[in-house]
Amino acid sequence: MTLTYLCTLDLPDEWFAELAQRAPGVRIVRHLSPDSPDGETLAEVDLLHTSDWFPEASDVPSLRCVQLDTSGVDHVRRTSLWDTDIPIATLGGIAPVPMAEYAMMSILELAHRMPLIQQLRDARAWPTNADRLARLTPRQLQGATVGIVGYGRIGREISRLAGAFGMRALGLKRSVAAAGVGNAAKFDTGRLAAEDDPTELFPMDRLDEVLRQSDILVVVVPLTELTRGMIGAEQLDALPAGAFVVNIARGGIVDEVALSERLRDGRIGGVALDVFDDEPLPADSSWWSEPGALVTPHVAGLAPQYHAQTLDLVVENLTRLAEGRPVLNEVDRVSGY
């Protein structure tokens, strides 16, 4: 069977050359123009590899899979393809290691008072010995509890790293029936197998129980109608006094206003934000200069091995299509991810 693969991404020539070697017989079509491909090409596409360009479902009668270049799918719900039974596969599994490293970096920086140290650096102010002891002594991480909201491949890697620092991990996920294992086949570049994971898991309806125990809250849940606004003022107030909050999920999940209020009055001890309600973050946003906040421009998911890992995923899904098997990372349209 000859498959037609259409890619709208600006990937290197070498990437496509290797794809041709590893998937012989696949017709590879590259399309970077903002204009839609011609109707004949669209009519023959079996796998569409894209980020944010989507044809009308009626224009792709042969389409058998949409391979996204994103982990989130909130932007796909507005397209006609969402309302079909064509499998939509995500890029999930590419970034568990860098995202977990980012989470641990943030936790370590907050624990070691880096926001305050950065303020001192900007002011070129060397603190007195008394100030250093009083304000810059780090928080102890050994024995602390990290609550991970949205526990999957990334959460499992965060748990592994947290354990190396003597922390206890709690994981909150939609279903805990099969400890870390979903019904659909997943692409996973993490370093801890689900069956070896010691994390205590909780279903979503026990969020408050997890919050009450979390000295550090890491949010990595997908953005869906159920998770939008799930960490609001009430949830933040359930955290222990002085807890840290790290958001590497999506804007819209954590109430930014409530978070900043609690950061300013000390109920929250520090925050690290890689995602925001409004992106790009406006130049006049108070988050840029918020004391106690680490701010980064949506970089937690950038993967050093992106090209190689993406190629592995695309080759695997082309192979599965040719063999009539379910694709990896297929989105569950009911749960929304």
C-alpha positions in Angstrom: 0.0 0.0 0.0 1.3 3.4 -0.9 0.6 6.1 1.6 0.6 9.9 1.0 2.2 11.9 3.7 1.6 15.7 3.7 3.7 17.9 6.0 3.1 21.6 6.6 6.1 22.0 9.0 9.4 23.7 8.2 11.6 20.7 9.0 15.1 20.3 7.6 15.8 18.6 4.3 17.8 15.9 6.1 14.7 15.0 8.2 12.7 14.3 5.0 15.6 12.4 3.5 15.8 10.1 6.4 12.0 9.7 6.4 12.2 8.6 2.8 14.8 6.0 3.8 12.9 4.7 6.8 9.5 4.7 5.2 10.1 3.5 1.6 7.1 3.7 -0.7 5.5 6.6 1.2 4.8 9.6 -1.0 6.2 12.6 0.8 4.6 16.0 0.1 5.9 19.2 1.7 3.8 22.3 1.8 4.9 25.5 3.5 2.8 28.0 1.6 0.0 29.8 3.5 -2.3 28.8 0.7 -4.0 25.4 0.8 -2.5 22.6 -1.2 -4.3 21.8 -4.5 -7.4 19.7 -4.3 -5.9 16.6 -5.9 -3.2 16.4 -3.3 -5.6 16.9 -0.4 -7.9 14.2 -1.8 -5.0 11.7 -1.6 -3.6 12.5 1.8 -3.4 9.6 4.3 -1.5 11.3 7.1 -1.4 15.0 7.6 1.5 16.2 9.8 0.7 19.8 11.0 0.8 22.2 13.8 -2.0 24.7 13.3 -3.1 24.4 9.6 -6.2 22.2 9.1 -8.2 21.6 6.0 -12.0 21.1 6.0 -12.8 17.5 6.6 -14.7 17.3 3.3 -11.5 18.2 1.4 -9.6 15.2 2.7 -11.7 12.1 2.0 -8.8 9.7 2.2 -7.3 11.1 5.4 -6.6 8.4 8.0 -4.6 10.3 10.6 -3.7 13.8 11.7 -0.3 13.9 13.3 0.0 17.0 15.4 3.3 18.8 16.1 1.8 19.8 19.5 1.0 18.0 22.7 -2.2 20.1 23.3 -5.3 19.8 21.2 -7.4 22.7 22.4 -6.8 24.5 19.0 -8.1 21.5 17.0 -11.5 21.4 18.7 -12.5 24.4 16.6 -12.0 22.5 13.3 -14.3 20.3 11.3 -11.7 17.4 11.7 -12.5 17.2 15.4 -16.1 16.2 14.6 -15.0 13.2 12.5 -13.7 9.8 13.5 -10.3 10.4 11.9 -7.6 9.6 14.5 -5.8 12.7 15.8 -2.3 11.9 17.3 -0.4 14.3 19.5 3.4 14.9 19.9 3.0 13.8 23.5 6.0 11.8 24.8 8.6 13.9 23.1 9.3 16.1 26.1 8.9 14.2 29.4 12.6 14.6 30.2 13.1 18.3 29.4 9.8 19.3 31.0 10.6 17.3 34.2 14.0 18.9 34.2 12.4 22.3 33.9 10.1 21.5 36.8 13.0 20.4 39.0 15.0 23.5 37.9 12.1 25.7 39.0 11.7 23.9 42.3 15.4 24.2 43.1 15.5 27.9 42.1 12.5 28.7 44.2 13.9 26.7 47.2 17.3 28.5 46.8 15.7 32.0 46.7 16.7 32.8 43.1 14.0 35.4 42.5 15.3 37.4 45.5 18.9 36.8 44.5 18.1 38.1 41.0 16.6 41.2 42.5 19.8 41.7 44.5 21.9 41.2 41.4 19.8 43.7 39.4 20.4 46.2 42.2 24.1 45.3 42.6 23.4 44.9 46.3 25.5 42.5 48.4 23.4 41.5 51.5 24.9 41.5 55.0 25.6 38.2 56.7 22.4 38.7 58.8 20.4 39.3 55.6 21.8 36.2 53.9 21.0 34.0 56.8 17.5 35.5 57.3 16.4 35.8 53.6 18.6 33.5 51.5 18.8 30.3 53.5 17.2 27.7 51.2 14.0 25.7 51.9 14.6 22.1 52.7 13.4 19.8 49.9 14.1 16.5 51.5 10.9 15.3 53.0 8.7 17.8 51.1 5.7 16.6 49.2 5.2 17.5 45.5 1.7 17.3 44.1 1.6 16.7 40.4 -1.7 17.7 38.8 -2.1 15.8 35.5 -0.1 12.7 36.1 1.1 11.0 33.0 4.4 10.6 31.1 5.8 14.0 32.2 4.5 13.6 35.8 6.2 10.2 36.1 9.6 11.7 35.1 9.0 14.6 37.6 8.4 12.0 40.3 11.6 10.2 39.4 13.7 13.3 39.7 11.9 14.5 42.9 12.6 11.2 44.5 16.4 11.7 43.9 16.1 14.8 46.1 14.2 12.9 48.9 10.8 14.3 48.0 7.5 12.4 48.1 5.3 12.6 45.0 1.5 12.5 44.8 -0.1 12.3 41.3 -3.6 13.4 40.3 -5.0 11.9 37.1 -8.3 11.2 35.4 -8.2 7.5 36.1 -5.9 5.5 38.5 -7.3 2.1 37.5 -4.2 1.1 35.7 -1.4 3.0 37.4 0.0 5.1 34.7 -1.1 3.0 31.8 -3.8 4.2 29.4 -5.9 2.2 27.0 -4.3 3.8 23.9 -0.7 3.1 22.9 1.6 6.0 23.8 4.9 7.3 22.6 7.1 7.7 25.7 10.7 9.0 26.1 10.6 9.0 29.9 13.1 7.1 32.0 10.8 5.4 34.5 8.4 2.6 33.6 4.9 2.9 34.9 5.1 -0.4 36.7 8.2 0.8 38.6 6.6 4.1 39.7 6.1 4.5 43.5 4.0 7.6 43.2 0.7 7.6 45.2 -2.1 8.3 42.7 -5.4 10.1 43.2 -8.4 10.6 41.0 -9.4 14.1 40.0 -12.2 14.3 42.6 -9.6 14.1 45.3 -7.9 17.3 44.2 -8.3 19.0 47.6 -6.7 16.0 49.4 -3.6 16.4 47.2 -3.5 20.1 47.6 -3.6 20.0 51.4 -0.5 17.8 51.4 1.5 19.6 48.6 4.4 21.8 49.7 5.1 22.1 46.0 2.3 22.0 43.3 3.3 21.3 39.7 0.5 21.7 37.1 1.0 19.8 33.9 -2.6 18.8 33.1 -3.9 19.3 29.5 -6.3 22.2 29.0 -9.8 21.0 28.5 -13.3 22.2 29.5 -12.9 20.2 32.7 -9.5 21.6 33.6 -10.0 25.2 32.6 -9.9 27.3 35.8 -9.4 24.2 38.0 -6.8 25.9 40.2 -8.5 28.9 41.6 -8.5 30.9 44.8 -10.2 28.1 46.8 -7.6 25.5 45.6 -4.7 27.8 46.2 -5.9 28.5 49.7 -6.0 24.7 50.3 -2.2 24.5 49.9 0.1 24.7 53.0 1.3 28.2 53.8 4.3 29.1 51.8 3.8 26.4 49.1 5.5 26.8 45.7 3.4 26.6 42.5 4.9 25.6 39.1 2.8 25.8 36.0 4.1 24.1 32.8 0.7 23.2 31.5 -1.4 25.8 29.7 -2.7 29.2 30.5 -6.3 29.2 31.7 -5.8 26.3 34.2 -4.5 28.4 37.1 -6.2 31.7 38.1 -3.4 34.1 37.6 -5.0 37.0 39.5 -5.6 34.8 42.6 -2.1 33.4 42.3 -0.4 36.8 42.2 -2.5 38.0 45.2 -1.4 35.1 47.3 2.2 35.5 46.2 2.2 39.1 47.2 0.7 38.5 50.7 3.0 35.5 51.3 0.4 32.7 51.3 2.3 31.3 48.3 6.0 31.2 48.8 7.1 31.4 45.1 5.8 30.6 41.6 7.4 29.5 38.4 5.3 30.2 35.2 6.1 29.0 31.7 2.6 29.5 30.4 0.1 32.3 30.7 -3.5 33.2 29.9 -2.3 35.7 27.3 0.7 34.7 25.1 3.0 36.2 24.2 3.0 37.8 27.6 2.4 41.5 27.2 5.3 43.8 28.0 3.2 45.6 30.5 2.3 42.4 32.4 3.1 42.6 36.1 4.4 39.1 36.0 7.7 40.4 34.4 8.6 42.2 37.6 6.6 40.2 40.2 8.8 39.5 43.3 8.9 35.8 44.0 8.1 34.7 40.4 10.2 32.9 37.8 8.9 33.7 34.3 9.9 32.0 31.1 8.4 32.2 27.6 6.8 28.8 27.1 10.0 26.9 26.8 9.6 24.0 29.2 8.6 21.6 26.4 11.4 22.3 24.0 13.2 19.0 23.4 16.9 18.7 22.5 16.1 15.5 20.5 13.0 16.9 18.9 13.9 16.1 15.3 15.0 12.5 16.0 12.1 11.7 18.3 9.5 13.3 16.0 10.9 11.2 13.1 10.5 8.0 15.2 6.9 8.9 16.0 6.0 9.7 12.4 7.7 6.6 11.0 5.9 4.4 13.6 2.5 5.9 12.8 3.0 5.6 9.1 3.9 1.9 9.7 0.9 1.4 11.8 -1.4 3.0 9.2 0.1 0.7 6.5 -0.5 -2.3 8.7 -4.0 -1.3 9.8 -3.1 -0.9 13.5 -4.1 2.0 15.9 -1.7 4.9 15.8 0.4 6.0 18.8 -0.8 9.0 20.9 -4.4 9.0 19.6 -6.5 11.7 21.2 -9.4 10.6 23.3 -12.1 13.1 22.1 -14.2 12.4 25.2 -11.5 13.5 27.7 -10.2 16.1 25.2 -6.5 14.9 25.1 
